[in-house]
Structures are given as structure tokens and as C-alpha cells.
């Protein structure tokens, strides 16, 4: 069998022809590596904090809303992350120590077999007071799930998706008690956890919540995993995951440095929003999260400035996290209005507080579709929100600055989704876009990189198929 494209190759590179397996028999064994497992034993865990944390995770990430979509967006509907909970177990009204659990999207809860010394150290690292009434919700990013579909660009998607999830976890947790978010935290305790129990993951962030934890039940059935046999050679699926990581090189590797103290900051450069738009108000966040959906296509009906303002105003929602004041100055928001129905003065007055406002003097729908990598379902959107960052701040100030920029972009995207949901404005994020074309259309600063692109409009009743569902290569400009 000859691979198309190699028939005329003079001498394929060694890397392209290096076999993963030494024989056809080994390759065949890998093809049939579908070993079943015995039914796992379970145990009952008494922990009000764990029960409440599971409810938060399910509500924020896994429970579909009325639209049938999850509460957070994800490129290609991949959701490339794992959720864990660090909480105290109870017996006879007394704490028996910290335990770690994994929460699956289907509601299963599994023990993560970690020694008590490690869980205690992790609790101390995440919250020095080691308050037994606090539950820690860990979101672990698993980039290869996106990389295997989108190539190296999938890593960008995975970080943005993790930011979507983290900010929604925080918002739902804030409705149940005192909560805060930490990025770049954990140190060696997290490194030990990831290397031993979640290889090829990276800690995207931790949402900690302290509340009364009044739930109908404080008992959870947890699955006790079997001790895995250590294979003589790496399994084929491990090789695939390692290969996806290798595409990024050593510069993009999980950071485990301890983050600064928790402080009250703003996510974006926008001013604090008006009271009626503040998603922190009781019940507003959960209702908006339940209604969140990604518009499939737009019908071309115009949006006025007030409608465009609704998603943007949510960017001012104040959230407790350990981002330093002033860090948001590295981010810029540009609003590109394709078909203005209001005067430039009105647009600037209502939208200018959130960033630059650019209006199209001649709307070229073909040019908009081309800038979105030919995705025709986006050509009738009425406005586009572009989140950009200075290239020097993004790429040459260290890994922490890079991660913070991606987090701010993704977190701002989730907030815009919630603001749009409350106002009934259609919104969708765009993963495949041509940054050069958008720089020309929106007049972006020459030293800025486009991190996040969202389209606003009135959703059409009839959907146009999204290219990344049935033709991903075309959606990303590949042939």
C-alpha cells in the first residue's frame, strides 16, 4: 500500500517513516486494545462540601439548558477538560481528612487514589488556612482532545474552552456562597498530582467555594478504581497523546508556579457594568447560563446599539480572582459593526466604554465570510467583537502572561454569551478566522494578535451547517 502524496517522494524523512511498532503483530495488538474491566466497587462518601461541589460542576458545565446545549461553549463541542473536587470527608460529624474525586459529565464520581499527605498538602497550597469548610473545584485542561482535530491550533481552543468553563464555575459557585478563582496555583503538589494521576493534563485553574452546603443529601456513591497494570510498553493511545503535546514544543508546557493572593479585579478593560446588567446579582447568572446557546446562523436583521451593548456590558462583571490590577490593560476590545443603524456618535457613546468601535462604510458580506474562512453561516452577522492583545505582551513576557491573556479572552467570551442570552441577542464564537483579513476590516493595531472573535446578530430560523462539524479542513483553510 502506497500513501497518496508519497509516490513521487525521493526520500521521505526518517521522522515520517519511523514505525511506532516493531512488528505487524504489535500493531495488530494496538488496533485491538479494547480491554474490558470488571465492575468497579463503590463506597459511600459522607461530605456536604463534595455534594454541593458536584451540584455546582454539573450545573455550570454538564447540564444541558433548554436549547439542548451545554452551559458553556466549546470549539467543535469537544469540551477538553477534566473536573476534580478536593473536599473533606466526614464521619460522625467530624472531618476525616481531604480526599480527591473526579466528576464525569454523566454524573459519575470516582475516587482519585491519592495519599492523604498529598491531598492535605494540596489543600494547604490552594488555601493556606486549610479551612475544612471549603471545597476546591479543579479544572484540568487536556489539550490533545482538541489538538487531534485541529492540530496545534487546538491548544489555543482548549485554553479558551477552559476559561469559558472556569468563569462559569465561579459564577454558579458565587450564587451558593463565597467563592474565588485562582490561576497559576498549586506548585509541586499539583505537579505530583498531574504526573501520577492525570498525565498529559495541565491545571487551568481552581474555583474554591465556602458556604453552608445545605443539600438534600450529604452521601455520594464513589467508584473505587482498579489499580491499573503497568504496561511493558506505552499504550498506543498514550503515544498519540504524547505526539499531540510534542507538536507544541517545550515552550508550551504546564506552569505550576504559585499565584498571588486573591483580590477583587475586573476581567476586562470595560468599566463596571450597570446594576441591571451585573451578572453577579442573585439568580441572574444561573438563569443566563441555562439559556446560553451558540447561534447557528444569522438572518441579517439589524441590531441597534443597545442590543450590541447587552453582551458587552457583561464584560464589566466583577469577579474575585487572583489576577493583578492593571493586567487587563494588555487586552483590547474592538467592536466591528457591519450594518450600522445608529449614528457614529450614538455607537461611540453606548459602546465606546468597552473598546474601539469600527463601522463598515461599505458592507461586503463576501469579505466577511472570507475573513471567517469561508463560513457562510456567519456572513449575515451584524456585529463582531474582536479581543486582541499586544504581541510583545502575549509572546515575550513569559508563560504566565500568555496564559492570563488566553484566560481573559475566553472568560470575556463566556460573559458575552451570558449577556447575550439575557437580552435575546444571537451570538457565536468563531474559531476559524483569517487574522490578516480581520486586521484590515477592523483596523487593528499592527502589533496586536487576534485572540477571540465573536459574532452578534439575530439568529436565523433555518440553520446553515457549520463547517467545523463536517468539513474541518476547509473551515481552517487547509486542503
Secondary structure, 3 states (H helix, E strand, C coil): CCCCCCCCCCCCCHHHHCCCCCCHHHHHHHHCCCCCCCCCCEEEEECHHHHHHHHHHHHHHHCCCCCCCCCCCCHHHCCCEEEEEEEEEEECCEEEEEEEEEECCCCCEEECCCCHHHHHHHHHHHCCCCCCCEEEEEEEECCHHHHHHHCCHHHHHHHHHHHHHHHHHHHHHHCCCEEEEECCCCHHHHHHHHHHHCCCCEEEEEEEEECCCCCCCCEEEEECCCCCCCCCCCCHHHHHHHHHHHCCCCCCCCCCCCCCCCEEEECCCCCCCCHHHCCCCCCHHHHHHHHCCCCCCECCCCCCHHHHHHHHHHHHCEEEECCCCCHHHHEEEEEEECCCCCCHHHHHHHHHHHCEEEECCCCCHHHHHHHCCCCHHHCCCCEEEEEEEEHHHHHCCCHHHHHHHHHHHHHHHHHHHHHHHHHCCEEEECCCCCHHHHHHHHCCCCCEEEEEEEEEECECCCCCCCHHHHCHHHHCCCC
